[in-house]
Structures are given as C-alpha cells and as structure tokens.
Amino acid sequence: MIALEFIGFYLFILIFGYLVPAGSFYYWYHVRHDPKLSALRIQQRQPVVGQIRRECRLSLITVLIFAVMATAVFQLYKAGHTKIYLRIGERPLFYLPISFAISLVVHDTYFYWTHRLMHWPRIFKYVHLGHHRSITPTPWAIYAFQPLEAVIQFTSVALIVIFVPLHPLALLAFLCWDTMVNTAGHTGYEMVPRSVSSHRFFKWFNTVTHHDDHHTNTRVNFGVFFNIWDRCMGTFQGDESRKSGTSVPRPNQQLSAR
C-alpha cells in the first residue's frame, strides 16, 4: 500500500508539480520567440550549454525526495497527526482564505531564514550551490536542488500540514500558488509593470525581477512570496531601475561559491 502511495505522489509531483508548469512556462517564454517579450527580458545573458540538462537532472532527484517525504507525511495524516480536516463545514468558510494566507506567511518566513542559512559560506556548496549554478535560470530549475536542500524545502510544507488546520482545498491552493510563483520566478521575463510593482500595496510582493536578481547577486532578495523580511533585514534589492512596464538588463554580481 505504501509503495502505491509513493508511486501516486511521485507521478503527481512529477507531472503537475514539475513537467506541466515548467514545460508550459519554458515553451511560452523560451521556445515561441515572441518579439514582444524581448523588452521584458531581465538579463541579456543566455542559459549556458548543458544548463537545462543539469536543471532537469537535479529536479528529478528532488521530485523523488519530495515523493518520499509526501508519503511519510501521508502516513502521519492517516495516523491522525496532522491538522488536515475533510469536512468543509467543520470550520467557518471564511477560514479557508485565512488558512491559505497563513500558509503563505509561514512558508515565506521559513523560506527566508532557511534560504539565508543555506547561503552561509561554510555550507553553501553542500546545500545550495547546485541551484545557483543557473545564473540565468530557466523554468526547468524550479526544483534544481541538492538533496539536503530538497529536504529543507519540503519540510516547510510538512510543518504547515502538521500545525496549521487546513482543508485539502486550501492546501491545494497553497501548493498551486507556490508552484506558479516558483516557476514564474525562473522564467527570466518580468510581466508585472513597474506601475503595479511599485504600488503601495503590491510593493510588498516579490516579482520575477526580485528573484532573478538573487541569481545574479546572492546577497539580496531571499524571500519567496513577499519581500517584507528582506526589507526588515536589509537584504532587499528593488526593481526601481526598471522602466514602467518593461525590464532593463541588470548587472551580474554573482558571488563565487566558497
């Protein structure tokens, strides 16, 4: 039974968590060659030879690790050790969006601090260097993690499921949002106009430029959904250099992997 559950999780994550979003975004931004997108490209640099093959290889290993951990969490659920509830009427309907928002905040906080830890020079090459070999990432890099980083990344989802009361619909919405943000963040194209990203409300949300800048300057922009922690901790690099509605090339400031 557990083996079948593992196969189910593996295929679900592989297809809907990786191949569909990464393949769709890669085709849209990197295969179609739409001239209108050229003005929205963040970097002038192109992916290097062999990069996509490496991104896919690391991502497939990550999918395997995610499936193993998802199977383990499912065993916790069956044993009653998670906060997942199935009856939608068990809690007020307004709690659904609240639980979704809580999941975003918890994951963003977890991601920021573990991400900064992974950039600690003493452990960087053992945990996070694999992802940063893609200075100009493609959507195929969304799970291009070294094994330990893959474990760290999935642990956030496990903690949310264990401690935050969630209906499966809220959990699915969170996972979809996380996947879309992660995939978009590795396209290399900024679709959000500067007039929107600088708005007093939306300025707290990360755009593609924020994460793309992190790939070229590993000292900044460690958040995933929001940039609140980056602003508070002095690690924020904004997108003020972008023209309204377009992106401009940004300098490559990659740190050496120590």
C-alpha positions in Angstrom: 0.0 0.0 0.0 2.7 2.4 0.9 4.5 1.6 -2.3 1.4 2.5 -4.3 1.0 5.8 -2.3 4.6 6.6 -3.1 4.1 6.0 -6.8 1.0 8.1 -6.8 2.7 11.0 -5.1 5.7 10.6 -7.4 3.7 10.8 -10.6 1.5 13.7 -9.3 4.5 15.8 -8.3 6.4 14.9 -11.5 3.5 15.7 -13.8 1.6 18.5 -12.1 4.4 19.9 -9.9 7.2 19.9 -12.5 6.6 18.8 -16.1 3.4 20.8 -16.7 4.3 24.1 -15.1 8.0 24.1 -16.1 7.2 22.8 -19.6 4.4 25.3 -20.2 6.4 28.3 -19.0 9.5 27.2 -20.9 7.6 26.9 -24.1 5.8 30.3 -23.6 9.0 32.3 -22.8 11.8 30.4 -24.4 10.5 28.4 -27.4 7.9 30.7 -29.0 10.4 33.5 -29.7 7.7 36.2 -29.4 9.4 39.5 -30.3 7.2 41.4 -27.9 8.8 39.5 -25.0 12.3 40.8 -25.8 11.7 44.1 -24.0 10.6 42.2 -20.9 13.7 40.1 -20.6 15.6 40.8 -17.4 19.1 39.6 -18.3 20.9 39.8 -21.6 22.9 36.6 -20.7 21.5 33.4 -22.1 21.5 29.9 -20.4 24.8 28.1 -20.9 25.2 24.9 -22.7 24.2 21.9 -20.7 22.4 24.0 -18.1 18.9 22.7 -18.8 20.1 19.1 -18.7 21.6 19.8 -15.2 18.4 21.6 -14.0 16.3 18.7 -15.1 18.6 16.1 -13.5 18.6 17.8 -10.1 14.8 18.5 -10.3 14.1 14.8 -11.0 16.1 13.8 -7.9 14.1 16.5 -5.9 10.8 15.1 -7.2 11.9 11.7 -5.9 12.8 13.1 -2.5 9.5 15.1 -2.4 7.5 11.9 -3.1 9.3 10.0 -0.3 8.6 12.9 2.2 5.0 13.3 1.0 4.4 9.6 1.5 5.8 9.9 5.1 3.5 12.9 5.8 0.5 11.0 4.4 1.3 8.3 7.0 1.1 10.9 9.7 -2.2 12.1 8.3 -3.6 8.6 8.4 -2.4 8.2 12.0 -4.2 11.5 12.9 -1.0 13.5 13.5 -1.8 16.4 11.1 -4.3 19.3 11.2 -5.9 18.4 7.8 -9.7 18.3 8.1 -12.0 16.9 5.4 -15.5 18.2 6.3 -15.6 21.7 4.9 -18.3 22.7 7.4 -16.0 21.8 10.3 -14.8 25.4 10.3 -16.3 28.6 9.0 -16.0 29.1 5.3 -14.1 32.4 5.8 -11.3 30.3 7.4 -10.5 28.8 4.0 -8.8 32.0 2.7 -7.4 32.7 6.1 -5.7 29.4 6.3 -4.4 29.9 2.8 -2.9 33.3 3.8 -1.4 31.7 7.0 0.3 29.1 4.9 1.8 31.8 2.6 3.1 33.8 5.6 4.5 30.7 7.4 6.2 29.4 4.3 7.6 32.8 3.3 9.1 33.2 6.8 10.5 29.7 6.8 11.9 30.1 3.3 13.6 33.4 4.0 15.5 32.2 7.1 16.4 28.8 5.7 17.4 30.4 2.4 19.7 32.8 4.2 21.2 29.9 6.2 21.9 28.0 3.0 23.9 31.0 1.8 26.3 30.7 4.8 29.7 30.2 3.1 30.5 27.2 5.3 27.6 25.1 4.0 26.7 26.9 0.7 28.4 24.4 -1.6 27.0 21.4 0.2 23.4 22.6 0.2 22.6 25.4 -2.3 25.3 25.8 -4.9 23.6 23.4 -7.3 20.7 25.8 -7.7 22.9 28.9 -8.1 24.9 27.3 -10.9 22.0 28.6 -13.0 22.9 32.3 -13.1 20.3 32.8 -15.8 17.7 30.2 -14.7 15.0 28.6 -16.8 11.7 27.2 -15.6 13.3 23.8 -15.5 15.3 25.0 -12.5 12.3 25.2 -10.2 13.4 22.0 -8.3 17.1 22.1 -9.2 18.1 21.5 -5.6 20.8 19.4 -4.0 19.3 16.6 -1.8 19.7 18.4 1.5 18.0 21.5 0.1 15.2 19.4 -1.2 14.6 18.0 2.3 14.7 21.5 3.8 12.3 22.9 1.2 9.7 20.1 1.7 9.9 20.4 5.5 8.1 23.7 5.3 5.1 22.0 3.7 5.2 19.2 6.2 5.2 21.7 9.2 2.3 23.6 7.7 0.3 20.4 7.3 1.1 19.2 10.8 0.5 22.5 12.7 -1.9 24.6 10.6 -5.6 23.4 10.3 -6.1 23.1 6.5 -8.9 21.8 4.3 -7.5 20.0 1.2 -8.8 22.8 -1.0 -6.7 25.4 0.9 -3.7 23.1 0.8 -4.1 22.6 -2.9 -4.5 26.3 -3.5 -1.3 27.0 -1.5 0.7 24.3 -3.4 -0.6 25.7 -6.8 0.3 29.3 -5.8 3.8 28.2 -4.6 4.4 26.3 -7.9 3.3 29.2 -10.1 5.4 31.7 -8.2 8.4 29.5 -8.2 8.0 28.7 -11.9 7.4 32.3 -12.9 10.4 33.4 -10.8 12.7 31.4 -13.0 11.4 32.5 -16.4 13.8 35.5 -16.8 11.0 37.7 -18.0 9.2 40.4 -16.0 5.5 40.7 -16.9 4.4 42.9 -14.0 4.5 46.6 -14.9 6.6 48.9 -12.7 3.5 50.9 -12.0 2.0 47.9 -10.4 5.0 46.5 -8.5 5.7 50.0 -7.0 2.1 50.4 -5.8 1.9 50.9 -2.0 0.1 47.6 -1.7 1.7 45.4 -4.3 5.3 46.6 -3.5 5.4 44.0 -0.7 5.0 41.2 -3.1 8.0 39.8 -5.0 8.2 39.9 -8.8 10.2 37.8 -11.2 12.9 40.6 -11.1 13.4 40.2 -7.4 14.2 36.5 -7.6 16.2 36.9 -10.9 18.3 39.5 -9.1 19.0 36.9 -6.4 20.5 34.6 -9.0 22.9 37.3 -10.1 23.6 38.9 -6.7 23.4 36.2 -4.0 23.4 38.8 -1.2 19.9 40.0 -1.8 16.2 39.0 -2.1 15.9 35.8 -0.1 12.1 35.9 0.2 9.8 33.9 -2.0 6.2 35.4 -1.9 6.9 38.7 -0.1 9.8 41.0 0.4 8.9 42.1 3.9 11.7 40.1 5.6 14.2 41.3 3.0 13.2 44.9 3.8 13.3 44.4 7.5 16.7 42.7 7.4 18.4 45.0 4.9 18.7 42.3 2.1 16.2 43.9 -0.2 17.1 45.0 -3.7 14.2 46.6 -5.5 13.3 46.8 -9.2 13.5 50.6 -9.4 15.8 50.5 -12.4 13.0 49.1 -14.5 11.1 51.3 -16.8 7.4 51.4 -16.4 6.0 48.2 -18.0 9.4 46.9 -19.1 12.6 45.5 -17.7 16.2 46.5 -18.3 19.3 44.4 -18.2 20.8 44.2 -14.7 24.5 43.7 -13.8 25.7 40.2 -13.0 27.1 40.2 -9.5 27.4 36.5 -8.8 29.4 35.6 -5.7 32.0 32.9 -6.0 30.9 29.6 -4.4 33.1 29.2 -1.4 
